[in-house]
Amino acid sequence: MLGVMLISVTATAQNGWEDERLKGLVIMVKQRCHKVLLTPEGPQKGNVANCIVGNEDHVFDQRGRCAEVSSYSADNKLEWKASYDYKSDDKAEMVLTSVSGSVQSKTVYHYNSAGKITEEQLYNVQGDLLEKLEHRYDANNANKISTSCYKPKGGLSWKENYEYDKLGNKISYKHYDATGKLGWQTVYKYDRFGVKIEEGSYDASGNELSLSAYEYVYDYYNNWIQQIIFTYDLNKNKIPENIIERDITYY
C-alpha cells in the first residue's frame, strides 16, 4: 500500500495535478468520488466511494504550488497527509505522514529554471533511497518528453516517453521496461478546454486493455467541478461508473 501512496503524490508538487492546468488562483480543491445511481434523468451521484482518482483535499500557496494533500477514505476518515516545503526555487521536500502523524516517507524534488521538476528522490522513513525519477523536457521547457526511473544503486527500472498535440495536450505515453521493451501505451483525447475526454490503454501488440470516457461540468474559470467516468461494454456502449465532484476555492 505504501508504494501506491508514494506514487500517487509525487506529481502534486509542481502545480497541483501535473496535467490539470488549473485556471485562476486556487486556494483549495476538495475532490470526492461517488458511486453512480442510474435514474430516468441520467446518472446521479450516490455515496462516496473509494476509486482510483482518490478522495483528496489539495491546498495551494499564492504561487500556485501545492502546499498540502490529504487523502480520505469513503467514510471521510483521514488516511494520509503529504506536506510540501519549498526550500528554494530549485528544491522542495514532501513528507508523507500516516493518520497518526508518523512520518512514512520523504520525497525531494529538484526544479529547473522554468520551474519544472527534473528529479525526484524517494526515501523511506530510515532515510534510505528507494528510487530516483529523472524528467526531461522539450527545448522550450513546455512539455515533459520522458521520465526514467532508477533503482537505488543506479540501474534503470523503467522509462516512459510522452507525445503532445500542437496545443500541448499529452496525447500518449509509452511505458518501457529496463531492457527497452514496450510494455503498454496510453492514448488520450481532449475537449476544447484541453480537458481529457477519453483514455485508452493498449498492450505492446495494440490490444485494448481498458477504455474510459469522461464528461464534465465547469465553473466560471473553466475548471471542471464534476466529472462522470464511463467505461464501455462489449458492444461499446458507455456505462457510467463514478461521478467525481470538486469544490474549488479561489484566492
C-alpha positions in Angstrom: 0.0 0.0 0.0 2.8 2.4 0.8 4.2 2.1 -2.7 0.9 3.2 -4.1 0.8 6.1 -1.7 4.3 7.2 -2.8 3.4 7.1 -6.5 0.1 8.8 -6.0 1.5 12.0 -4.5 4.7 12.5 -6.5 3.0 14.5 -9.3 1.4 17.1 -6.9 4.4 19.2 -6.0 4.7 21.1 -9.3 1.3 22.9 -9.6 -1.4 20.6 -8.4 -2.1 17.7 -10.6 0.6 17.6 -13.3 -1.8 17.7 -16.3 -4.7 19.6 -14.7 -3.7 23.2 -15.6 -5.9 24.7 -13.0 -7.1 28.2 -14.0 -7.3 31.1 -11.6 -5.5 31.5 -8.3 -6.7 28.4 -6.4 -6.6 28.1 -2.6 -8.0 24.6 -2.3 -9.6 21.7 -4.2 -11.8 19.2 -2.3 -12.3 16.2 -4.5 -14.7 13.3 -3.8 -15.6 10.2 -5.8 -19.2 8.9 -5.8 -20.8 5.8 -6.9 -23.3 6.2 -9.8 -27.0 5.8 -9.3 -28.8 5.2 -12.6 -32.1 7.1 -12.8 -34.5 8.0 -15.7 -33.0 11.5 -15.6 -29.5 10.1 -16.2 -26.6 9.1 -13.9 -26.7 10.7 -10.4 -24.2 10.7 -7.6 -24.6 8.1 -4.9 -22.5 7.5 -1.8 -18.8 8.5 -1.6 -16.7 5.6 -2.8 -13.0 4.6 -3.0 -11.8 4.9 -6.5 -8.5 5.4 -8.4 -8.7 9.2 -8.6 -8.8 9.5 -4.8 -10.8 11.4 -2.3 -8.4 14.2 -1.6 -8.0 17.8 -0.4 -5.3 19.8 -2.2 -4.2 23.1 -0.7 -2.1 25.6 -2.8 0.0 28.6 -1.9 -0.3 32.0 -3.7 2.3 30.9 -6.3 0.1 28.1 -7.4 2.3 25.5 -5.7 0.8 22.5 -3.8 1.3 23.0 -0.1 -0.6 20.0 1.3 -2.6 17.0 0.2 -4.8 15.0 2.5 -6.4 11.7 1.4 -9.6 10.3 2.9 -11.5 7.0 2.9 -15.0 6.6 1.6 -16.3 7.3 5.2 -14.3 10.5 5.3 -11.5 9.3 7.6 -8.1 10.7 7.1 -5.7 8.1 5.5 -2.5 10.1 5.0 -1.2 13.6 4.5 1.6 15.0 2.3 3.1 18.3 3.3 5.4 20.3 1.0 8.3 22.6 2.0 9.8 24.7 -0.8 13.4 25.2 0.3 14.2 27.4 -2.7 13.1 27.9 -6.3 15.0 24.8 -7.3 14.3 22.4 -4.5 11.4 21.2 -2.4 10.7 18.4 0.0 7.5 16.4 0.6 6.9 14.5 3.8 4.2 11.8 3.8 2.6 11.1 7.2 0.2 8.5 8.4 -3.1 9.2 10.1 -1.3 9.0 13.5 1.2 11.7 12.3 4.2 9.4 12.0 6.5 10.0 9.0 6.2 7.3 6.3 8.5 8.7 3.6 10.1 11.7 2.1 10.5 12.9 -1.5 13.0 15.5 -2.6 12.2 17.5 -5.8 14.7 19.4 -7.9 13.5 22.1 -10.4 15.0 23.7 -13.5 14.9 27.5 -14.2 11.4 27.1 -15.7 10.0 25.6 -12.5 9.7 22.1 -13.9 10.6 19.1 -11.8 13.7 17.5 -13.2 14.4 14.9 -10.5 12.6 13.2 -7.7 14.3 11.2 -4.9 12.1 8.9 -2.8 13.3 7.9 0.7 11.8 5.6 3.3 11.5 6.6 7.0 15.0 5.4 7.7 16.4 7.8 5.0 17.3 5.0 2.5 16.8 5.9 -1.1 14.0 3.9 -2.7 14.1 5.2 -6.3 15.0 8.2 -8.4 13.0 9.7 -11.2 14.5 11.9 -13.9 12.3 14.0 -16.1 13.3 15.6 -19.4 11.5 18.4 -21.3 11.4 19.8 -24.8 13.6 22.7 -25.9 11.0 25.2 -24.6 10.6 23.5 -21.3 6.9 23.4 -22.1 6.2 19.6 -22.1 7.8 16.7 -20.4 9.0 14.2 -23.0 10.4 11.4 -20.8 10.6 10.0 -17.3 13.3 7.5 -16.3 13.0 5.6 -13.0 16.3 4.3 -11.4 16.9 1.8 -8.7 18.8 3.0 -5.5 22.1 1.7 -7.0 21.6 3.3 -10.3 20.1 0.6 -12.6 17.2 1.6 -14.8 13.8 0.2 -13.7 11.6 1.6 -16.4 11.1 4.6 -18.8 8.2 6.5 -20.2 8.1 8.7 -23.3 5.3 11.3 -23.9 3.9 12.8 -27.0 1.8 16.0 -27.3 -0.5 17.7 -29.8 0.0 21.3 -31.1 -1.9 22.7 -28.1 0.4 21.0 -25.6 -2.1 18.3 -24.6 -0.4 15.0 -23.8 -1.9 12.6 -26.4 0.1 9.4 -25.5 2.7 7.9 -23.3 4.6 4.6 -23.8 5.9 2.6 -20.9 9.2 0.6 -21.4 10.9 -1.9 -19.1 14.6 -1.7 -18.2 15.6 -3.6 -21.4 13.7 -1.1 -23.6 10.8 -3.4 -24.3 7.4 -1.7 -24.7 5.0 -2.8 -22.0 1.9 -0.7 -22.8 0.9 2.7 -24.1 -2.0 5.0 -23.1 -3.6 7.5 -25.5 -5.8 10.5 -24.7 -8.4 12.7 -26.4 -9.4 16.2 -25.2 -12.2 18.7 -25.3 -11.9 22.4 -26.3 -10.7 23.3 -22.8 -7.8 20.9 -23.0 -9.5 18.5 -20.6 -9.3 14.8 -21.1 -12.5 13.2 -22.5 -11.2 9.7 -23.4 -8.3 7.5 -22.3 -7.4 4.1 -23.7 -4.6 1.7 -22.7 -3.1 -0.9 -25.0 -0.6 -3.7 -24.8 2.6 -3.9 -26.9 0.6 -5.6 -29.7 -2.1 -2.9 -29.7 -4.7 -5.0 -27.9 -7.1 -2.9 -25.8 -6.6 -3.2 -22.1 -9.0 -0.5 -21.0 -11.0 2.4 -22.4 -12.7 5.2 -20.4 -14.6 8.3 -21.4 -15.3 11.5 -19.4 -17.9 14.2 -19.3 -17.7 17.4 -17.3 -19.4 20.4 -15.7 -17.3 23.5 -15.5 -17.2 26.6 -13.2 -16.7 30.2 -14.0 -12.9 29.8 -14.5 -13.5 26.8 -16.8 -12.1 24.4 -14.2 -14.2 21.3 -14.1 -16.2 20.7 -10.9 -17.9 17.5 -11.9 -16.5 14.6 -13.9 -18.5 11.5 -14.9 -16.3 8.5 -15.7 -17.6 5.9 -18.2 -16.4 2.5 -19.2 -17.6 0.5 -22.2 -19.3 -2.8 -22.5 -18.6 -5.4 -25.2 -20.9 -3.5 -27.6 -19.0 -0.2 -27.0 -21.9 1.3 -25.1 -20.8 3.8 -22.4 -21.5 2.7 -18.8 -21.3 5.3 -16.1 -19.0 4.1 -13.3 -18.2 7.1 -11.0 -19.0 10.8 -10.5 -16.1 12.9 -9.3 -17.1 16.2 -7.7 -14.7 19.1 -6.9 -15.3 22.1 -4.6 -12.8 24.7 -5.7 -11.9 27.7 -3.5 -10.1 30.7 -5.1 -7.9 33.5 -3.6 
